[in-house]
Amino acid sequence: QAQLVESGGGLAQPGGSLRLSCAASGFSLGAFAVGWFRQAPGKEREGVACINNDDASTYYADSAKGRFTISRDNAHNTVWLQMNSLKPEDTAVYYCAVDRLLYRLVRTLRTASGPDPTTSLRDYTPDAWGQGTQVTVSS
């Protein structure tokens, strides 16, 4: 059975770090671009970062740029999200998702230079979602 499993969430202090993992089973992650999303209580889901499958090019929402790093190891069927300099506003459930088309993930990222991702996020259906992992940033 194909599935994605996130792990690594938990409680961190402001300024702290967490490393999230997204492990795929039942299929080869190398065939997909992978994205991380998050959803805070009472807020819409937002794209955080994504990574291409072949050249590992990476893309970030402005809220994550400079603090978060997405990486992957296709041999281990895993994608990570290293989160540094965490802020209370990073508190959310974090989900990974896979998509055969990178541009569908990129257009979910909110950046100052890009188009409004609201519609793309609302309508977005990836090839698969993980179940999510809770990240709480609090002192």
Buried (B, 14 or more C-beta within 10 A) or exposed (E): EEEBBBEBBEEBEEEBEBBBBBBBEEBEBBEBBBBBBBBBEEEEBBBBBBBBBEEEEBBBBEBBEEBBBBBBEBEEBBBBBBBEEBBEEBBBBBBBBBBEEBEBBBBBBBBEEEEEBEEBBEEBEBBBBBEBBEBBBEE
